[in-house]
Amino acid sequence: MDDASDTLIAAGTPAFRRTTVALAAAGFSTFAVLYGVQPLLPVFSESFQVSPAESSLALSAPCATLALALLVVSPLSEVWGRKPVMVASLFASAILTLVAVLVPSWYDFLALRALTGLAASGLPAVAMAYLAEEMDTRAIGLSMGLLIGGNALGGMVGRLVAGVIADHASWRIGLGTIGVLALLAAVAFAFLLPPSRRFRANRMRWAEVPASFGRHCRDPGLPWLFAEAFLLMGGFVSVYNYIGFRLLEPPFSLSQTAIGAIFVVYLAGTVSSAATGEIATRLGRRKVLWLAITLGLAGIALTLSDSLVLIVAGIVVVTVSFFGAHSVASSWVGRRALRDRAQASSLYLCLYYLGSSVLGTAGGWFFAHSGWTGVAGFFSGLYVLALLVALRLSRLAPLAPHG
């Protein structure tokens, strides 16, 4: 094996640009198919005659299946390779999204959404492992931030496209358009992403997988990072799940197009994830994580206002906070896990998507009983817990440089 095959991808190189564009496209596709339904939850509630909490299952069901499937798919990538698993995941989730718009019943739609989450599981943890293996240490913070920025862009475009088209045509056409965009992103990913150069296939020993997960759970720092994923994502998704219901009602009475347009604030997440990754590389993750979480608490306070301008400003601040904190925590997992990185990433993302599923639906109970004040209180409780975890992590002894 020659030395070139072991060369890490450095920032600014052609390989770095191809990798980051490919993974940004992958993140775009995955988040578009998962979260494009979010502005449609009020439409589902009306069309299928279900409650707001039940309508959130269109998002919670795929997040739950994705979370659990990550624990299986991630070890498989150690055998089959990172890129093949990710390519198959992107094509399957795009095709299932296209099929879902054709079914007539709520339960058939939910079943296909759950299968979409299962298919999408091949991308998130494997992408994090790919970056941890292939990227130079000085480039991993930026590359992880750009991957998460692709997630933010996919979430924003998916929500915007679905909301606008649902207002002028139908939710089926809107979601079908997202499926087509996801399919194009899958093609771009397959052509652009360089094959793994540092990956070494392992024979799958299923009996050893629990031991690998157990090692990560016994680490002094990783379980706290997994807890951060659960709390941060649960709070963030609760805000986006139910803000549309609030803004459709008086005194705002916004249209689906206007609510979809509000999701343009996801662009703030694209910028903040990459910027925070760079800042954390320079200043240290422990100094940046708790500040990003505190920012989210300030943002949710703004959404309690009756001013639409302040509500939108609050959503922007919450979005910047979440993507910044997630960028720091997810890259920290890759640096702290010195072996079986794909399994470590899958545990982090399992809790991340379980937060989206379980806590995202739980937020519907608070909305039903206390309106937006209830959702804001729920978010605040989760983020105060996340802040305490971040302060605990700030006292953690590193296992590796910058760990």
N, C-alpha and C positions, 0 to 999 in steps of 0.2 A: 504494500500500500504506500503510495507516495505521500509526501508531506502536504501537497496541495489539497488532497482529499480531506485533510484534517483542519484546513484553514477556516477560522471563524469568519463570519460575515461582519465586516466593519461598516460603520456608518459612512454614508457618502459614496459607497461603491455601487456599480451597476447591479450587483447581486442584492445589495441592501434595498435598492429602489424596487427591483422586481418582487422581492419578498414582501416588502411592506405594502405595495399596491395589491398584490395577490391576497394577502391576509386581510387587508382593508375591504376588498371585494367580498371575501368570505364572511367577515363580520357583518358587512352590509346585508348580505343575503340571509344569514341566520337571524339577525334581529328584525329584518323586514317581515319574514314569514311568521316569526313568533309574535311580534308586537304590533304588526299592522292592524290587528283586530281591535286594538285598545280604544281608538276613538269610535269604533262601531258598537261598543258595549250597550249604549243606550238604544241603538238601532236593533240589536239582537233582542233586547228586553221588550221592545215594542212588537217586533215582527214575530217572535216566537212565544210571546206572552210569558216571559220569565222575569224573576226579580233581578235587581242590580247585582246582588251577590251571585245568583245563578248565571247571569250573563257573563260574569268574570271568569267562569269556567272555560270559556273559549280561549282564554289566556292561561289560566291556572292548570288546565288539563295537560297541554303540551309541556309546560314547565315542569310538572310533576314527573311525567314519563321521561323527559330529557334528564332530569336530575338523577333518577334511579338508573337509567341506562348508561350514564357516564361511568358508573362503577364497573360496568362490564366492557364497554367499548374502549375505555382507556387501556386496560391490559391487552386487549386485542391489537391495539396499535403497536405494542411492543413486539408483536409477531409479524403482522402484516405490513407494517411501515406507516409512517405518519401521513405522507401524501395520499396514498391510495384510500385510506380510511376517510380523510377529509373530502376528497373528490366524490366518493360514493355518497357521503352524507349530504353534500350540497345539492347534488342532482336529485336524490330521493326526496328531500324536504321540499324542493321546488315543485316537483311533479305532484306530490300529495296535496300541496296547496291548490294547485290547479284542479285536482279532482274534488276537493272539498266544496268548491263553489257550485258544484253540480247537484249535490244531494239535497232533498227537500226537507228532511226532518231535523230537529234540533239535536236529537241523540246521535243520528248518523254523522252530523256535522262535528259533534264533540268527539266521536270515535276517530274520525279522520284527523282532527286537530291533535288528539293524543298520539296518533301514529306519526304525525309531523314532528312532534317533540322527540319521539323515539329516533326518527331518522336524523334530526338535527344534532343529536348527541355526539355524532362523530367529529364535530368541528371544535367546540370550545376548549376542552382540556387538551386535546391533541395539538391544537395550535399553540397553546401555552408551552407544552413540552417541546414542540419544534423550535420555538424561539429560544428557549432555555438551552437547547443543545447546539443550535446553529449560530447564534448571535454572539459577537464579541461583548464582553462585560460592559463596555462603555456604550454599547448600542442597544442593550436589552431594554433599558428604561424607555427610550424613545420608541423602539419598535413595539413594545407592549402598549404604550400609549396610543400609537397609531392604529394598532389592532382594535383597541377599545374605541378609538375615534371612529373606525369603520362601523363598529356596533352602533355607536350614537347616530351616525349618518343613516344607517339602515333603519334604525328605529324612527328617526325623524321623517325620512322619505316615505317609509311604509305607512306611518300614521297620517301624513299629509295627503298622500295619494288616496288612501282608503277613505278618509273623511271627505275630501273634495268630490271624488267620484260618486260616493254614496249619496251626497246631497243632490247631485245633478243627474245621476242615472240610477244605480243600485249598488248595494254593498257587495253583491256577487261580482259585478264588473270591477269594482275597486279591488277586491281581494284577488281576483284573477289577474289583474294588472301587476300586482305584487308578485304573483307566481311567475309571470313572464320575466320580470326584472331579476328575480332570484335565479332563474334558469340562465340568463345571460351572464350574471355574476359567476355562476358555477363554471361556465365555459372559460371566462377570463382567468379564473383561479387555476384551472387545469393547465392552461397554456403558460401562465406566468411564473408559478411557484417553482423555484429550483428544487430538484430532488434532494433528499436528505444526504448530507455528506458525512455526518458524524453519528448517524443512527446505526446501531448494530442490532440486528434481529435476535430475539431470544425465543427459545422454545417455550410455549405456553405451559406453565405448571400451575394449574388452577388451585392446587392445594396451597401454593405459596402466596396467592393473592391476599387472603386475609391477614397473613403475617406482614405483608408489605403495608397494607392499610394500618395495621396495628402499630408498626414502627412510627408512622407519621402521626398517629393519634397520641403516642407517648412522648413525642417531641415537646419540649417546653413552650415552643412558640406556635407551631402550626395549628393546633386546635383553636387557639385564640383568633388566628387569621380566618379559619373556617367559620367561627362564630361571627366575625365581622361581615363576611359575605352574606350570611343569613339575615342579619339585622339590617344592614344597609340596603340590600336589594328589596327586602320586605317593605321597608318604609317608603322607598322610592316608588315602587310599583303601586302601592296603595294610593299615593298622590295622583299618579297618572290614570289609574283605573277609574277614580271617582270624580275627578275634577270636571270631566265632561258632563256628568249628571248635574253638577252644581251650576255650570255655565249655561246649560239648556233651560234652566228654570229662571223665573223672574228673580231679581230685577235685570238680569243680564239677557236672557232669552236669545242666546247666540244660535246661529245656524251650524250645521255640521261642518260646512266649509270654514267658518270662522274658528270653530274649535280645532279643526284640523290644522289651520294656519298657526295656531298657538304652539303646535308641536315643532314649529321651526326653531323654537328655543333649544331643541336638541343639538343644534349647531354649537351651542355653548359647551355641550358635553364633548363634542369632537375636539374643540380647541383645548378645553381644560384637561382632558385626559393626557394628551401629548405634552402639554406644558407642565402639568404636575409631575409626570414621569421624569422629565428633565430636571425639574427643581428638586425632586426627591433624590435623584442621582447625585446632585451637587451638595445638598444640605443634609441628606440622610432621611430615610423613610420615617424613622421614629419622630422626627421633628415636624413632619408635614402631615401625617395621617390625622392626628387629633385636631389640627387646625382645619382640615377639610371637613371633618364631621361637624365641628362647631358652626361652620358656615351654613350647613344644612338646617340647623336649629334656628338660625336667624332667618333663613329663607321661608321656613314654614310659618313663622310668625307673621310675615308679610302677607301670606295668603288668607289670613283671617280678616283682612280689610274688606270693605264693601266696594272699594275702588278697583275697577278692572285693571288699571295700569299697575297698581301695587300687587295685585294677584299674579299677573304675568311676570312682574319683576321677581316675586317670590318663587315662582316656578323656575325661572332662570337660575336663581341662586341655589335652589335645591338640586337642579340638574348639574350645575358646576361642581357642587359639593360631592354629589354621588359619584360622578365619573372620575373626579380627582381622587377620592378615597379608594375607589375600586381599582384604579390604575396602580396606586401605591401598594395596596394589599395583594393584588394578584401577582405583580412582579416580585414582591417579597417572598411569596410562596416558591416561585421558581429559583430564587437565590438561596432560600433556606433548605429546601429539599435537596440533599446531596446525592441521592439515588432514587430510582423509581419516580422520576419527576412527573411522569404522566399520571400515576396514581395520586400523587399529592395534588396535582392540578384538578383531577377529577373529584377529589373530596371537597376541595374549595368550591368548585362549580356545582357540585351536588347540593351543598348547603345554599349556594347562591340562588339556584333555581327553585329549591324547596322554599326559600324565603319568598320568592316571587309567587309561587303557587299557594302555599299555606297562609302566609301573612297577607298576600294580596287579596285573597278571598276573605280572610278575617276582617280586613278593613271594611268590607261591605256591611258587616254587622254594626260597626261603629257608625257608618254612614246612615244605616236604616234607623238607628236609635237616637243619634245625636247630630245628624247632618254633617256638614263640613267641619264643625268644631270637634266632633268625635274623631274624624279622620286625622285632623291636625294633632289632637292629643295622642292618638295611637302612634303616629309618626314620631312625635317628640319623645315618647317613652322608649321606642326602639332606638332612636339616635342617642339618647342619654346612656343607654346600655352600651351602645357601640363606642361612645366616648370613653366610658370606663374601661372597656376592653383595649382601646387604643392607648390609654395611659398605662395599662398593664404591659402592653407590648413595648412601650418606650423604655421600660426597665429591663427588657430581655437581653441576656448576654448573647452576642452574635456567635454563630457557628462558622460563618464564612465572611470574607470581606464584604462590608456593606450589608450583612445579613441582619 
